[in-house]
């Protein structure tokens, strides 16, 4: 008698936990996936949906397979222990799957950022100093330190080059040397 009730409670609690965790991950994991997929919302939503389906299949499959294993409870104390052991195993499987998915997505994001770097509008690139600072830029200049590197936002236009070997800017160069905002 305890076995049937323990199985019923185990199934209901395990399936409810699986549904709750899957919905929570689906709802709150979207932002992480959008970031992991470089802002591609369509791809992030598709992967999010597929992860939830896979999550359901693996967890419900595990819950039903684990139903068979373990000693059958003979009294109320054994039934509580049996049910808590089974539910605890389900929670461990759910948690392990969650952290495994996070690990894979973080690795994917790290690999993507390693190849392309941060998004173009946020990246600062070093540029050589110009004018008086360019004359002082030699690190071997009488033991003086080189001036700090000037950082500017990278633009989508190629850098301006002198018209003749070191002779002034090109005719369409900006008056401030291209270092300011447009």
C-alpha positions in Angstrom: 0.0 0.0 0.0 2.8 2.4 0.8 4.6 1.6 -2.4 1.7 2.8 -4.7 1.2 6.1 -2.7 4.9 6.7 -2.6 5.2 6.2 -6.4 2.3 8.5 -7.0 3.7 11.3 -4.8 7.1 10.8 -6.3 5.8 11.1 -9.9 3.6 14.2 -9.1 6.4 16.0 -7.2 9.1 15.2 -9.8 7.0 16.2 -12.8 5.9 19.4 -11.1 9.5 20.3 -10.2 10.6 19.5 -13.8 7.9 21.8 -15.2 8.7 24.6 -12.8 12.4 24.5 -13.4 12.0 24.3 -17.2 9.6 27.3 -17.2 12.0 29.3 -15.0 15.0 28.5 -17.1 13.0 29.3 -20.3 11.8 32.6 -19.0 15.0 33.8 -17.4 17.6 32.1 -19.6 16.6 34.1 -22.7 18.8 37.1 -21.9 21.8 34.8 -21.4 21.2 33.1 -24.7 20.7 36.4 -26.6 24.1 37.5 -25.2 25.7 34.1 -25.9 24.5 34.3 -29.5 25.7 37.9 -30.1 22.3 39.5 -30.1 20.7 37.1 -32.5 17.2 36.9 -30.8 15.7 34.5 -33.3 18.5 31.9 -32.8 18.4 32.5 -29.0 14.7 31.8 -28.9 15.0 28.7 -31.0 17.8 27.3 -28.9 15.9 28.2 -25.7 12.8 26.3 -26.9 14.9 23.3 -27.9 16.7 23.3 -24.6 13.4 23.2 -22.8 12.1 20.3 -24.9 15.4 18.3 -24.3 15.2 19.2 -20.6 11.6 17.7 -20.4 12.6 14.6 -22.3 15.6 13.8 -20.2 14.1 14.6 -16.9 10.8 12.9 -17.4 12.7 9.9 -18.8 14.9 9.8 -15.8 11.9 10.1 -13.4 10.1 7.2 -15.0 13.2 5.0 -15.2 14.2 5.7 -11.6 10.7 4.6 -10.5 11.8 0.9 -10.7 15.1 1.2 -8.7 15.4 1.0 -5.0 14.0 -1.0 -2.1 10.2 -0.9 -1.8 8.9 0.8 1.3 7.3 -1.4 3.9 6.1 1.2 6.4 5.6 5.0 6.5 9.2 5.8 7.5 10.6 3.8 4.7 8.1 5.4 2.3 9.2 8.9 3.3 12.9 7.9 2.9 12.2 6.2 -0.4 10.4 9.3 -1.8 12.9 11.8 -0.5 15.8 9.8 -2.0 14.1 9.6 -5.4 13.1 13.3 -5.4 16.6 14.2 -4.3 18.1 12.3 -7.2 15.7 14.1 -9.6 16.9 17.5 -8.2 20.5 16.5 -8.6 20.0 15.5 -12.2 18.1 18.7 -12.9 20.8 20.8 -11.3 23.6 18.9 -13.1 21.9 19.4 -16.4 21.4 23.1 -15.7 25.1 23.7 -14.9 26.2 21.6 -17.8 24.1 23.8 -20.2 25.5 26.9 -18.6 29.0 25.6 -19.0 28.5 24.8 -22.7 26.9 28.2 -23.4 29.7 30.0 -21.5 32.3 28.1 -23.5 30.5 29.0 -26.7 30.4 32.7 -25.7 34.0 32.7 -24.7 35.1 31.2 -28.0 33.0 33.7 -29.9 34.4 36.7 -28.0 37.9 35.3 -28.4 37.6 35.3 -32.1 35.8 38.6 -32.7 36.2 40.5 -29.5 33.6 42.8 -27.9 31.0 44.4 -30.1 32.4 47.1 -32.5 30.7 50.1 -30.9 32.3 49.4 -27.5 35.9 48.5 -28.5 38.7 51.0 -28.0 41.8 50.7 -30.1 45.2 52.2 -29.4 46.2 55.0 -31.8 49.6 56.6 -32.0 49.8 60.1 -30.5 50.0 63.0 -33.0 51.6 66.4 -33.0 54.0 67.2 -30.1 53.3 63.9 -28.3 54.4 62.0 -31.5 57.9 63.6 -31.2 58.2 62.5 -27.6 56.9 58.9 -28.3 60.3 57.3 -28.7 60.9 55.1 -25.7 64.7 55.5 -26.1 64.5 59.4 -25.9 67.0 60.2 -23.2 65.5 57.8 -20.7 62.1 59.6 -20.7 59.0 57.5 -20.6 56.8 57.5 -23.7 53.5 59.4 -23.3 50.4 57.2 -22.6 48.6 55.7 -25.5 45.6 57.6 -26.6 42.4 55.5 -27.0 39.5 56.2 -29.3 36.4 54.4 -30.4 36.9 52.3 -33.5 34.9 53.6 -36.4 33.7 51.8 -39.5 35.8 54.1 -41.8 39.4 53.2 -42.5 42.1 55.4 -40.9 43.2 58.5 -42.8 46.7 58.3 -44.4 49.0 61.1 -45.4 48.9 62.3 -49.0 52.7 62.3 -49.3 55.2 60.5 -47.2 54.5 62.2 -43.8 53.2 65.4 -45.3 49.9 66.4 -43.8 46.4 64.9 -43.8 44.2 64.0 -46.7 41.9 66.7 -48.1 38.8 65.1 -46.4 40.3 64.7 -43.0 38.4 66.0 -40.0 39.9 69.2 -38.4 40.4 67.6 -35.0 42.5 64.8 -36.4 39.6 62.3 -36.3 39.8 61.8 -32.5 36.5 63.3 -31.6 32.9 62.3 -32.1 31.3 62.8 -35.5 
